[in-house]
Every structure is written in C-alpha cells, then in structure tokens.
Amino acid sequence: MTDVKVAIVTGASSGIGMETALAFARRRYVVVLAARREEKLKEVGRACEAASGGPVLVVPTDVARQEQVSALVARTVERFGRLDVMVNNAGYGIFARVHQTTDEQMRRIFDVNYFGVFYGCRAAAPVMIHQRSGHIFNVSSIIGKRGTPFHGAYCATKFAICGLTDSMRVEMRPYNVRVTCVCPGLTGTGFPQHEEGGSSTERSSFRRLRTVQHPSVVARKIVATVGRSTPELLFTLGGRALVFLSANFPRLGDWMMRLYHDDLAKGRSGE
C-alpha cells in the first residue's frame, strides 16, 4: 500500500482527535485510531471507514505507556508500510492551584500529556527519517504559551510540548520531516467538564465572553497544514493577543490573569 497516505491520531475517541481522524479520512488517508476507550474508538472507526471508503486501524493505546505507543507505530508500519502523519493529541486537565497539586497528580498528567507526546515523536521519527518525509503535529494549547491560574500542572505539560516541538522541528529539517505545534484556544470538546478537580469553565462568569471554537476547526487546520513548514498553529484573535501581551507586557498579562483567578476562586467553596 505504498501509494496511500497514513495518519495516526492519538486521543481519537473524542474531541479534537476524533474530528482530526474524520478530516483525514475525508481526504482518503488511511487512519489509525489510538485511545484507551476501545468501544468509542470502534464507533469513530466506523465513521472514518464510511468517510474514506478505505481501511481503518483501531489500536487501543495508553499513551502513558511507552511500549504501547511503540507498538502502535510498529503495527501501523507493519500493516501499511509507512507513516505520513503523526498527531500526538491525547491529554487531560487538572483544576487546582500549584501548591494544592499532589506529586501523584503532577506525575500522572506529565505521563499522559507530555510523555505521551514524547513517546509518539520518538517512535514516529525513525520511520519518517527513513522515508525522508512525514509530518508530526504535537497538540499543546494556547495556555502552553501563557500560564493561567488553577491550571499550573496542565500548563506545565503544554509549555513542555511547545519546547519539545521547537527543538524537534529544527532537528528534523535535514530529513524533510516537518513538526508543528498546535495551540488551540477554548474548544467545544467537553474537556473542561472532565477536568480533574472540576470544571473551570462552569466556575467562571467570564465564560460567556469567551469564544468557543468547534473541534472541527482545529482538525481542518491540521489537515490543511500537512506538508507545510508551519512552526505553530494559533486559532483565535484572543489567543494571539494573549501570547503577544504575555511576551511583551507580562505585568499586564498578570493583571488580567489575576482578574480571572479571583473570578474562579469565587466558585470554590470556602473562598
């Protein structure tokens, strides 16, 4: 199957991952779906098969387990003979102040959000180097560019992804492999409602002022960027403004985040 294009998407059972898998399927890619929820993956797989008319591979995977990520890539190459796109998307959030975050919580979120991306990059790189082609997308966040209160652990993992991606992008250039950091803003994935510690979105009176983009917007942009030398994807004017303020006027950024902090704190019992 050397004439086909093959894309792996982690965290493919819902949200950005699911929409990205469907977007690749519509472009007639062979899609390999990875996540922990096998039944949900199979549902997404059937939708991808209907969209592409071609084969779809479902590989239940815990990205926090290095051996499982390596097996995911190995199975893909064994089955289809190549790997053209790797989308490292799986992740989750924690809603807590830094000093109230436990060692276990911090290690677990790094295992999934950061090490899951690192394992995916490390497994995909040799395949793409051998091919002299490929594109790796690492999904960070707009708050991987500017830390926000009550999300210190999550922000730390997403900042780490941005740094990893910047380094790898230059390292892979001689091999014609492109690496892009994806930094969505607030996206309608249900992610905030599943944050460990509760939903920050529901606690904030500012939520009605924030633009929520559909995950398909992120998915379409990822698919459209394949093969392009695009260092970073930002999606909203507000997100770009936040990055600009934080880089050039950090005290103003802190003031804005203090307002957000105080608003969130009102939603916590006893504060």
Short mmCIF file of the C-alpha atoms (twelve columns), coordinates in Angstrom:
data_MODEL
# 
_entry.id   MODEL 
# 
loop_
_atom_site.group_PDB 
_atom_site.id 
_atom_site.type_symbol 
_atom_site.label_atom_id 
_atom_site.label_alt_id 
_atom_site.label_comp_id 
_atom_site.label_asym_id 
_atom_site.label_seq_id 
_atom_site.Cartn_x 
_atom_site.Cartn_y 
_atom_site.Cartn_z 
_atom_site.pdbx_PDB_model_num 
ATOM 1   C CA . MET A 1   0.000   0.000  0.000  1 
ATOM 2   C CA . THR A 2   2.836   2.361  -0.844 1 
ATOM 3   C CA . ASP A 3   0.564   4.762  -2.743 1 
ATOM 4   C CA . VAL A 4   -1.630  5.580  0.261  1 
ATOM 5   C CA . LYS A 5   -1.123  8.202  2.934  1 
ATOM 6   C CA . VAL A 6   -1.268  7.019  6.541  1 
ATOM 7   C CA . ALA A 7   -2.064  9.112  9.628  1 
ATOM 8   C CA . ILE A 8   -2.010  8.110  13.298 1 
ATOM 9   C CA . VAL A 9   -4.179  10.159 15.657 1 
ATOM 10  C CA . THR A 10  -3.958  9.683  19.427 1 
ATOM 11  C CA . GLY A 11  -6.807  10.709 21.687 1 
ATOM 12  C CA . ALA A 12  -9.020  9.818  18.722 1 
ATOM 13  C CA . SER A 13  -12.089 8.708  20.684 1 
ATOM 14  C CA . SER A 14  -13.495 12.238 21.088 1 
ATOM 15  C CA . GLY A 15  -12.995 15.960 20.595 1 
ATOM 16  C CA . ILE A 16  -10.118 17.254 18.500 1 
ATOM 17  C CA . GLY A 17  -8.721  13.757 17.974 1 
ATOM 18  C CA . MET A 18  -11.989 12.368 16.649 1 
ATOM 19  C CA . GLU A 19  -12.576 15.326 14.335 1 
ATOM 20  C CA . THR A 20  -8.988  15.164 13.077 1 
ATOM 21  C CA . ALA A 21  -9.325  11.467 12.293 1 
ATOM 22  C CA . LEU A 22  -12.542 12.141 10.371 1 
ATOM 23  C CA . ALA A 23  -10.928 15.039 8.488  1 
ATOM 24  C CA . PHE A 24  -8.050  12.816 7.385  1 
ATOM 25  C CA . ALA A 25  -10.475 10.062 6.395  1 
ATOM 26  C CA . ARG A 26  -12.365 12.508 4.178  1 
ATOM 27  C CA . ARG A 27  -9.046  13.217 2.441  1 
ATOM 28  C CA . ARG A 28  -8.767  9.456  1.774  1 
ATOM 29  C CA . TYR A 29  -5.986  8.873  4.266  1 
ATOM 30  C CA . VAL A 30  -5.704  5.514  5.945  1 
ATOM 31  C CA . VAL A 31  -6.384  6.461  9.558  1 
ATOM 32  C CA . VAL A 32  -5.016  4.693  12.627 1 
ATOM 33  C CA . LEU A 33  -7.026  5.499  15.741 1 
ATOM 34  C CA . ALA A 34  -5.495  5.355  19.206 1 
ATOM 35  C CA . ALA A 35  -7.055  5.946  22.636 1 
ATOM 36  C CA . ARG A 36  -7.904  3.931  25.718 1 
ATOM 37  C CA . ARG A 37  -11.662 3.598  25.118 1 
ATOM 38  C CA . GLU A 38  -11.888 0.728  22.644 1 
ATOM 39  C CA . GLU A 39  -15.653 0.785  22.099 1 
ATOM 40  C CA . LYS A 40  -15.647 4.514  21.411 1 
ATOM 41  C CA . LEU A 41  -12.683 4.077  19.081 1 
ATOM 42  C CA . LYS A 42  -14.613 1.459  17.125 1 
ATOM 43  C CA . GLU A 43  -17.507 3.900  16.701 1 
ATOM 44  C CA . VAL A 44  -15.120 6.545  15.365 1 
ATOM 45  C CA . GLY A 45  -13.515 3.876  13.182 1 
ATOM 46  C CA . ARG A 46  -16.828 3.045  11.537 1 
ATOM 47  C CA . ALA A 47  -17.429 6.727  10.825 1 
ATOM 48  C CA . CYS A 48  -13.941 7.028  9.303  1 
ATOM 49  C CA . GLU A 49  -14.492 3.967  7.129  1 
ATOM 50  C CA . ALA A 50  -17.737 5.475  5.858  1 
ATOM 51  C CA . ALA A 51  -15.968 8.766  5.116  1 
ATOM 52  C CA . SER A 52  -12.934 7.298  3.359  1 
ATOM 53  C CA . GLY A 53  -14.170 4.057  1.876  1 
ATOM 54  C CA . GLY A 54  -10.824 2.595  2.878  1 
ATOM 55  C CA . PRO A 55  -9.276  0.674  5.746  1 
ATOM 56  C CA . VAL A 56  -9.103  1.995  9.302  1 
ATOM 57  C CA . LEU A 57  -6.979  0.503  12.057 1 
ATOM 58  C CA . VAL A 58  -8.141  0.737  15.674 1 
ATOM 59  C CA . VAL A 59  -5.367  0.289  18.251 1 
ATOM 60  C CA . PRO A 60  -6.392  0.733  21.901 1 
ATOM 61  C CA . THR A 61  -3.453  2.606  23.413 1 
ATOM 62  C CA . ASP A 62  -2.494  4.188  26.703 1 
ATOM 63  C CA . VAL A 63  -0.046  6.878  25.592 1 
ATOM 64  C CA . ALA A 64  1.466   6.991  29.074 1 
ATOM 65  C CA . ARG A 65  2.917   3.531  28.348 1 
ATOM 66  C CA . GLN A 66  5.972   3.768  26.129 1 
ATOM 67  C CA . GLU A 67  5.697   0.179  24.954 1 
ATOM 68  C CA . GLN A 68  2.122   0.704  23.818 1 
ATOM 69  C CA . VAL A 69  2.996   3.804  21.780 1 
ATOM 70  C CA . SER A 70  5.918   1.980  20.169 1 
ATOM 71  C CA . ALA A 71  3.609   -0.932 19.358 1 
ATOM 72  C CA . LEU A 72  1.074   1.492  17.842 1 
ATOM 73  C CA . VAL A 73  3.634   2.840  15.376 1 
ATOM 74  C CA . ALA A 74  5.102   -0.605 14.694 1 
ATOM 75  C CA . ARG A 75  1.676   -2.081 13.901 1 
ATOM 76  C CA . THR A 76  0.923   0.817  11.582 1 
ATOM 77  C CA . VAL A 77  4.133   0.404  9.592  1 
ATOM 78  C CA . GLU A 78  3.794   -3.373 9.533  1 
ATOM 79  C CA . ARG A 79  0.243   -3.123 8.190  1 
ATOM 80  C CA . PHE A 80  0.563   -0.193 5.773  1 
ATOM 81  C CA . GLY A 81  4.278   0.111  5.081  1 
ATOM 82  C CA . ARG A 82  4.645   3.759  6.012  1 
ATOM 83  C CA . LEU A 83  3.634   6.628  8.296  1 
ATOM 84  C CA . ASP A 84  2.980   10.059 6.830  1 
ATOM 85  C CA . VAL A 85  1.351   11.954 9.709  1 
ATOM 86  C CA . MET A 86  1.566   11.560 13.475 1 
ATOM 87  C CA . VAL A 87  -0.900  13.622 15.521 1 
ATOM 88  C CA . ASN A 88  0.013   13.488 19.209 1 
ATOM 89  C CA . ASN A 89  -3.206  14.753 20.741 1 
ATOM 90  C CA . ALA A 90  -4.155  12.709 23.831 1 
ATOM 91  C CA . GLY A 91  -4.350  14.621 27.104 1 
ATOM 92  C CA . TYR A 92  -6.430  15.795 30.063 1 
ATOM 93  C CA . GLY A 93  -6.554  18.618 32.608 1 
ATOM 94  C CA . ILE A 94  -6.350  19.259 36.343 1 
ATOM 95  C CA . PHE A 95  -8.124  22.148 38.058 1 
ATOM 96  C CA . ALA A 96  -6.059  23.040 41.155 1 
ATOM 97  C CA . ARG A 97  -3.615  25.604 42.454 1 
ATOM 98  C CA . VAL A 98  0.017   24.580 42.098 1 
ATOM 99  C CA . HIS A 99  0.608   24.233 45.833 1 
ATOM 100 C CA . GLN A 100 -2.509  22.071 46.146 1 
ATOM 101 C CA . THR A 101 -1.439  19.703 43.353 1 
ATOM 102 C CA . THR A 102 -0.143  16.390 44.666 1 
ATOM 103 C CA . ASP A 103 3.016   14.648 43.492 1 
ATOM 104 C CA . GLU A 104 0.871   11.864 42.096 1 
ATOM 105 C CA . GLN A 105 -1.322  14.269 40.112 1 
ATOM 106 C CA . MET A 106 1.684   16.079 38.635 1 
ATOM 107 C CA . ARG A 107 3.457   12.877 37.631 1 
ATOM 108 C CA . ARG A 108 0.302   11.381 36.129 1 
ATOM 109 C CA . ILE A 109 -0.520  14.409 33.999 1 
ATOM 110 C CA . PHE A 110 3.058   14.560 32.736 1 
ATOM 111 C CA . ASP A 111 2.925   10.847 31.939 1 
ATOM 112 C CA . VAL A 112 -0.098  11.379 29.694 1 
ATOM 113 C CA . ASN A 113 0.187   14.918 28.326 1 
ATOM 114 C CA . TYR A 114 3.949   15.245 27.921 1 
ATOM 115 C CA . PHE A 115 5.448   11.773 27.840 1 
ATOM 116 C CA . GLY A 116 2.641   10.571 25.583 1 
ATOM 117 C CA . VAL A 117 3.719   13.210 23.049 1 
ATOM 118 C CA . PHE A 118 7.405   12.423 23.565 1 
ATOM 119 C CA . TYR A 119 6.849   8.699  23.036 1 
ATOM 120 C CA . GLY A 120 4.860   9.417  19.881 1 
ATOM 121 C CA . CYS A 121 7.591   11.679 18.488 1 
ATOM 122 C CA . ARG A 122 10.333  9.215  19.310 1 
ATOM 123 C CA . ALA A 123 8.500   6.279  17.737 1 
ATOM 124 C CA . ALA A 124 7.490   8.156  14.566 1 
ATOM 125 C CA . ALA A 125 10.814  9.907  13.903 1 
ATOM 126 C CA . PRO A 126 12.892  6.905  12.698 1 
ATOM 127 C CA . VAL A 127 10.136  5.845  10.303 1 
ATOM 128 C CA . MET A 128 9.846   9.310  8.803  1 
ATOM 129 C CA . ILE A 129 13.624  9.792  8.659  1 
ATOM 130 C CA . HIS A 130 13.887  6.530  6.703  1 
ATOM 131 C CA . GLN A 131 11.139  7.700  4.342  1 
ATOM 132 C CA . ARG A 132 12.642  11.182 4.106  1 
ATOM 133 C CA . SER A 133 9.144   12.538 4.538  1 
ATOM 134 C CA . GLY A 134 6.434   12.987 7.149  1 
ATOM 135 C CA . HIS A 135 4.742   15.483 9.424  1 
ATOM 136 C CA . ILE A 136 4.387   15.391 13.218 1 
ATOM 137 C CA . PHE A 137 1.739   17.506 14.949 1 
ATOM 138 C CA . ASN A 138 2.005   17.960 18.712 1 
ATOM 139 C CA . VAL A 139 -1.166  19.343 20.285 1 
ATOM 140 C CA . SER A 140 -0.345  21.840 23.009 1 
ATOM 141 C CA . SER A 141 -2.683  24.715 23.956 1 
ATOM 142 C CA . ILE A 142 -2.850  28.476 23.950 1 
ATOM 143 C CA . ILE A 143 -2.168  28.125 27.686 1 
ATOM 144 C CA . GLY A 144 1.009   26.349 26.733 1 
ATOM 145 C CA . LYS A 145 2.125   29.861 25.753 1 
ATOM 146 C CA . ARG A 146 0.778   31.718 28.820 1 
ATOM 147 C CA . GLY A 147 0.154   30.097 32.188 1 
ATOM 148 C CA . THR A 148 -3.258  30.578 33.779 1 
ATOM 149 C CA . PRO A 149 -4.334  30.234 37.416 1 
ATOM 150 C CA . PHE A 150 -5.659  26.891 38.642 1 
ATOM 151 C CA . HIS A 151 -4.102  25.158 35.623 1 
ATOM 152 C CA . GLY A 152 -0.425  25.114 36.609 1 
ATOM 153 C CA . ALA A 153 0.042   21.369 36.093 1 
ATOM 154 C CA . TYR A 154 -1.731  21.353 32.743 1 
ATOM 155 C CA . CYS A 155 0.094   24.490 31.581 1 
ATOM 156 C CA . ALA A 156 3.436   22.975 32.577 1 
ATOM 157 C CA . THR A 157 2.828   19.962 30.341 1 
ATOM 158 C CA . LYS A 158 1.728   22.134 27.439 1 
ATOM 159 C CA . PHE A 159 4.697   24.508 27.794 1 
ATOM 160 C CA . ALA A 160 6.927   21.428 27.729 1 
ATOM 161 C CA . ILE A 161 5.283   20.275 24.497 1 
ATOM 162 C CA . CYS A 162 5.962   23.657 22.878 1 
ATOM 163 C CA . GLY A 163 9.644   23.461 23.834 1 
ATOM 164 C CA . LEU A 164 9.968   19.866 22.670 1 
ATOM 165 C CA . THR A 165 8.327   20.735 19.355 1 
ATOM 166 C CA . ASP A 166 10.551  23.771 18.753 1 
ATOM 167 C CA . SER A 167 13.657  21.639 19.253 1 
ATOM 168 C CA . MET A 168 12.457  18.746 17.145 1 
ATOM 169 C CA . ARG A 169 11.304  20.970 14.283 1 
ATOM 170 C CA . VAL A 170 14.878  22.128 13.633 1 
ATOM 171 C CA . GLU A 171 16.387  18.691 14.252 1 
ATOM 172 C CA . MET A 172 14.121  17.016 11.694 1 
ATOM 173 C CA . ARG A 173 14.500  19.599 8.944  1 
ATOM 174 C CA . PRO A 174 17.505  17.866 7.298  1 
ATOM 175 C CA . TYR A 175 15.345  14.755 6.850  1 
ATOM 176 C CA . ASN A 176 12.439  16.597 5.167  1 
ATOM 177 C CA . VAL A 177 10.219  15.896 8.182  1 
ATOM 178 C CA . ARG A 178 8.044   18.746 9.403  1 
ATOM 179 C CA . VAL A 179 6.991   19.311 13.010 1 
ATOM 180 C CA . THR A 180 4.184   21.681 14.038 1 
ATOM 181 C CA . CYS A 181 2.928   22.778 17.456 1 
ATOM 182 C CA . VAL A 182 -0.865  23.083 17.623 1 
ATOM 183 C CA . CYS A 183 -2.148  25.612 20.174 1 
ATOM 184 C CA . PRO A 184 -5.960  25.670 20.293 1 
ATOM 185 C CA . GLY A 185 -7.892  28.080 22.450 1 
ATOM 186 C CA . LEU A 186 -11.123 27.170 24.195 1 
ATOM 187 C CA . THR A 187 -12.616 24.352 22.133 1 
ATOM 188 C CA . GLY A 188 -16.007 22.693 22.468 1 
ATOM 189 C CA . THR A 189 -14.763 19.210 23.285 1 
ATOM 190 C CA . GLY A 190 -16.297 18.676 26.728 1 
ATOM 191 C CA . PHE A 191 -12.712 18.830 28.038 1 
ATOM 192 C CA . PRO A 192 -13.377 21.417 30.804 1 
ATOM 193 C CA . GLN A 193 -16.211 19.309 32.205 1 
ATOM 194 C CA . HIS A 194 -13.826 16.377 32.574 1 
ATOM 195 C CA . GLU A 195 -11.016 18.247 34.303 1 
ATOM 196 C CA . GLU A 196 -9.769  16.518 37.416 1 
ATOM 197 C CA . GLY A 197 -10.918 18.760 40.259 1 
ATOM 198 C CA . GLY A 198 -13.967 20.109 38.424 1 
ATOM 199 C CA . SER A 199 -14.799 22.351 35.501 1 
ATOM 200 C CA . SER A 200 -13.064 25.715 35.357 1 
ATOM 201 C CA . THR A 201 -15.397 26.824 32.570 1 
ATOM 202 C CA . GLU A 202 -18.524 26.381 34.639 1 
ATOM 203 C CA . ARG A 203 -16.952 28.236 37.563 1 
ATOM 204 C CA . SER A 204 -16.136 31.341 35.561 1 
ATOM 205 C CA . SER A 205 -18.559 34.202 34.972 1 
ATOM 206 C CA . PHE A 206 -16.287 35.164 32.049 1 
ATOM 207 C CA . ARG A 207 -17.256 32.032 30.116 1 
ATOM 208 C CA . ARG A 208 -19.981 33.822 28.196 1 
ATOM 209 C CA . LEU A 209 -17.371 36.285 26.892 1 
ATOM 210 C CA . ARG A 210 -15.062 33.579 25.560 1 
ATOM 211 C CA . THR A 211 -15.358 32.299 22.020 1 
ATOM 212 C CA . VAL A 212 -15.615 28.525 21.876 1 
ATOM 213 C CA . GLN A 213 -14.476 27.009 18.597 1 
ATOM 214 C CA . HIS A 214 -15.683 23.669 17.303 1 
ATOM 215 C CA . PRO A 215 -13.009 20.943 17.303 1 
ATOM 216 C CA . SER A 216 -13.518 20.513 13.561 1 
ATOM 217 C CA . VAL A 217 -11.915 23.961 13.098 1 
ATOM 218 C CA . VAL A 218 -8.708  22.653 14.665 1 
ATOM 219 C CA . ALA A 219 -8.956  19.404 12.717 1 
ATOM 220 C CA . ARG A 220 -9.354  21.093 9.351  1 
ATOM 221 C CA . LYS A 221 -6.381  23.353 10.043 1 
ATOM 222 C CA . ILE A 222 -4.185  20.401 10.971 1 
ATOM 223 C CA . VAL A 223 -5.093  18.526 7.785  1 
ATOM 224 C CA . ALA A 224 -4.582  21.636 5.626  1 
ATOM 225 C CA . THR A 225 -1.115  22.175 7.125  1 
ATOM 226 C CA . VAL A 226 0.293   18.740 6.249  1 
ATOM 227 C CA . GLY A 227 3.465   19.135 4.204  1 
ATOM 228 C CA . ARG A 228 3.869   22.827 5.010  1 
ATOM 229 C CA . SER A 229 6.709   24.318 7.018  1 
ATOM 230 C CA . THR A 230 4.393   25.812 9.634  1 
ATOM 231 C CA . PRO A 231 6.002   26.105 13.078 1 
ATOM 232 C CA . GLU A 232 2.851   26.814 15.070 1 
ATOM 233 C CA . LEU A 233 -0.921  26.945 14.703 1 
ATOM 234 C CA . LEU A 234 -2.857  29.604 16.653 1 
ATOM 235 C CA . PHE A 235 -6.580  29.851 16.063 1 
ATOM 236 C CA . THR A 236 -8.220  32.918 17.569 1 
ATOM 237 C CA . LEU A 237 -7.574  36.627 17.778 1 
ATOM 238 C CA . GLY A 238 -7.914  36.405 21.555 1 
ATOM 239 C CA . GLY A 239 -5.306  33.671 21.686 1 
ATOM 240 C CA . ARG A 240 -2.852  35.680 19.598 1 
ATOM 241 C CA . ALA A 241 -3.475  38.730 21.779 1 
ATOM 242 C CA . LEU A 242 -2.806  36.698 24.929 1 
ATOM 243 C CA . VAL A 243 0.502   35.438 23.545 1 
ATOM 244 C CA . PHE A 244 1.506   38.934 22.445 1 
ATOM 245 C CA . LEU A 245 0.631   40.512 25.807 1 
ATOM 246 C CA . SER A 246 2.433   37.844 27.779 1 
ATOM 247 C CA . ALA A 247 5.589   38.190 25.704 1 
ATOM 248 C CA . ASN A 248 5.674   41.984 25.554 1 
ATOM 249 C CA . PHE A 249 3.690   43.222 28.575 1 
ATOM 250 C CA . PRO A 250 3.931   40.454 31.180 1 
ATOM 251 C CA . ARG A 251 2.689   42.605 34.062 1 
ATOM 252 C CA . LEU A 252 -0.446  43.479 32.120 1 
ATOM 253 C CA . GLY A 253 -0.890  39.780 31.410 1 
ATOM 254 C CA . ASP A 254 -0.549  39.037 35.116 1 
ATOM 255 C CA . TRP A 255 -3.162  41.664 35.937 1 
ATOM 256 C CA . MET A 256 -5.620  40.086 33.526 1 
ATOM 257 C CA . MET A 257 -4.908  36.637 34.934 1 
ATOM 258 C CA . ARG A 258 -5.452  37.973 38.473 1 
ATOM 259 C CA . LEU A 259 -8.968  39.007 37.488 1 
ATOM 260 C CA . TYR A 260 -9.551  35.527 36.078 1 
ATOM 261 C CA . HIS A 261 -8.102  33.946 39.238 1 
ATOM 262 C CA . ASP A 262 -10.383 35.946 41.529 1 
ATOM 263 C CA . ASP A 263 -13.398 35.076 39.393 1 
ATOM 264 C CA . LEU A 264 -12.584 31.367 39.501 1 
ATOM 265 C CA . ALA A 265 -11.920 31.488 43.225 1 
ATOM 266 C CA . LYS A 266 -15.482 32.655 43.847 1 
ATOM 267 C CA . GLY A 267 -16.672 29.349 42.502 1 
ATOM 268 C CA . ARG A 268 -14.680 27.321 45.002 1 
ATOM 269 C CA . SER A 269 -16.322 26.526 48.290 1 
ATOM 270 C CA . GLY A 270 -14.978 28.470 51.222 1 
ATOM 271 C CA . GLU A 271 -13.285 31.152 49.143 1 
# 
